[in-house]
Amino acid sequence: MNVRLLGAAGAVAALALSACGSSSSSAATLTKAEWVTQANALCKDANDRTDALGEPSTMAATATLLPKMLAIITEDMGKIEALAAPDELKAGIADFKAKTDALIKAGNDAEPILKGTDDAAGAAAFEKFIAANTATDDPAAKLGLTNCVSKN
């Protein structure tokens, strides 16, 4: 899963992709190269869609944008889950999914705090969200998902 951070004060500009793969019973198993190519295309799509949401300049604006970004993550995760991953990638995909699930949870946890009036609590919640995003980078990179790695 990738969250792109742009601008000052750690404002979220865009969330990219949360990804997981599993074999689909109705689809032929992809080669590693095919899976990586298709998953990277989904990450790029998510990046483009979240970039189009704009860059929030306040915690409240970030809180408003966060559910839209999380919806994109969830949608594209479903698309990647539908890809028929080869067995050699499944352990790495499971690690990436676990980290992405933690990112989604951190985003869901941060949203109501960011809407509050306690700036310190909002900043702390946002930092947890950023840390969860960063934790997705290593498993994404190991899978070859260059479009899913943070571009902070």
N, C-alpha and C positions, 0 to 999 in steps of 0.2 A: 504494500500500500504505500502510497506516496502522497505527501502533502507538500506542495510548493509554497514556500514562504517568500513573499516579496515585500518590499517597503520597509519603513522604519518601525520600530517598536514591536517587531515580531507579528505584524498583522498577517493573517492568513490570506493569501491571494487565491490559492486554489488547492483543492484536494485532488489527487490523482487516484490511483487505483488500488483497491484492495483485491487481492487475487488469490485464487485457489483453483486447483484443477483436479478433476477426477474423470475417470473413464465413463463415457456414456455407453449404455448398453446398446444403443441403436447406431452409434457412429464407429467407424473404423478408428483404431488407435493411430494417433498422429506420430510421426517421427519426432525426435527431440527438436530438430531444426524447424519443423512445421509448427510445433506447439509454441516454441519461443517466438517465432514470427507472428503468429496469431495473437498470443498473449501481449506482446509488445504493441501490436496495433490497437488492442483494447486499451492498454495503458495510455497510448497517445490520444485516443478518442476521449478518454476520461480527462486527461490533462487539458485538451482543447475545450471541453465543455465546462470544466471548472474555471479555466482562465476567463471564459466568457462571462462568468458571474461577477467579475470585477474584484477590486481590492478593498476590503474594509479598512477604515481608518480608526475605528474605536472598538472597544470590547463589545459594546452593545451591537454594533454593526456585524462584528464577527459572529456573535451569538445568533443573529438573524440569518447569516449566510451558512452557518455550520450545518443545519439540517438539509439544505440543498446539496451541499458537498457530500454529506454522508449518504444521501439518496443516490448520488452518482456512483459512489464507491460500492454500495450494495447492489445496484443494478449491474455494474460491470463485473463485480465478483460473480454474480450469477452467470454471466456470459462466459467467464473464464472457467467456472466450474463445469460448464457444459462441454468444454474442450476435452477430447479423449486423450489424456496425457499418457505418455509411455511410462512403463513401470520404473525406469531409471530416474524419473523426475518426481515420483510421488512423495518420497520422504522430504525432499526440499520444498515441494508445494505445500505439504502439511505444515512445515515450519513457517513458511510465508503466510499461510492462512491463519495460523495461531497468532502471529504478530499483527496481522491485519485485523483480526477480531479484537485484539487488545486496543488497536488504534480506534476502531469504531466505538468500543466501550468508552475510551477516554474522551472521544468527541461527544458522545451522549451525556457523559458525566459533566463535561465542561459547559455545555450549553446553558443550563439554568444558572450556574455560578457566574458565567460571563454576563448574564442579564441582570445580575444583582448590582448593588451599590458598593460592595467591598472590592476595591481595586486590587488589593493584595491577594485576596482569595481568587479573584478572576485571573490574575497573573500566574498564580500557582497552578490553577487548573489548566491554563493554556500551556504552561511549561510541561505538565504531564502529557498533554496531547502531543506536543512537539517531540518529547522523548519517545512516545509510542510510535510516532511517525518515523523517527530515526531508527528505531529498532527493526523496521521493515526493510531497511536498506541492504543489510548483509544477506538475508535470505533471497531477496530479489536479485541482487548481483550474482549470487551463486547460481541462480537459475538462468542467468543471461538476460534478465528483464531490465535492460538499460532504461527503458521508458518508465519503469516503476520505481526507480531510485530517486530519492529526494534531490531536488536541484536548488538547494538553499544557498 
